[in-house]
Amino acid sequence: MTDLGNLRTFLGLAIYRDPPKRTFHLSQRCYIERILDLHGIWNSNWAPTPADRHVKLKQSSQDFEASAVGRQRYQSHVASLMYSMLETCPDITYTVSKVSQYSSNPNLTHWTAMKRIFRYLAGTPALGLCYKLQRPGDGFTDADCSSGEDRPSIPGFAFVLGGAAHILWSSKKQSTAALSSTEAEYMALTQAVKESIWL
């Protein structure tokens, strides 16, 4: 058996420990650079945010049908983003969940929105999760009320431990339509409380 020192990489995660500051940093720089290169987006201009707030995504018109190759490529791009989202990039969770809803028939607007997430990652490849052992745990929840075409709200929650939101987070459509923003917030809070009890 050989002692190779402190753990630096594990399953594509870059790991950096700073014992004097008692911090632990996780990022996916190598993975992000690899998917940017794989999908040919590495040389694109960086984007300051994962989504453009002026763009509202809608289903493709009935007379439009994406090619089978186009659908497969789009789904491959989204799957690449999902791995980053689940590991060290909770900041792209909402946007990835939005673009993934159009995987069955993506049009140019959906492609542009999806590529913007890659452009955001291109500008922030080393960002990740930084745990600080002296920080206590916290929980946060929110919901956007009926922003989609089909009315269900998209609630989200995040549980933070040591200053990083890698303990548990979620952002997905509610199974029922809320009649008001207050009801949407209560439904989101209910899901978060269930998870907090489990934690």
Secondary structure as GFF3:
##gff-version 3
##sequence-region A 1 199
A	DSSP	beta_strand	9	10	.	.	.	ID=ss1
A	DSSP	beta_strand	13	18	.	.	.	ID=ss2
A	DSSP	beta_strand	23	27	.	.	.	ID=ss3
A	DSSP	alpha_helix	29	38	.	.	.	ID=ss4
A	DSSP	alpha_helix	68	87	.	.	.	ID=ss5
A	DSSP	three_ten_helix	90	92	.	.	.	ID=ss6
A	DSSP	alpha_helix	93	100	.	.	.	ID=ss7
A	DSSP	alpha_helix	108	123	.	.	.	ID=ss8
A	DSSP	beta_strand	128	132	.	.	.	ID=ss9
A	DSSP	beta_strand	138	144	.	.	.	ID=ss10
A	DSSP	beta_strand	154	161	.	.	.	ID=ss11
A	DSSP	beta_strand	164	171	.	.	.	ID=ss12
A	DSSP	alpha_helix	181	198	.	.	.	ID=ss13
###
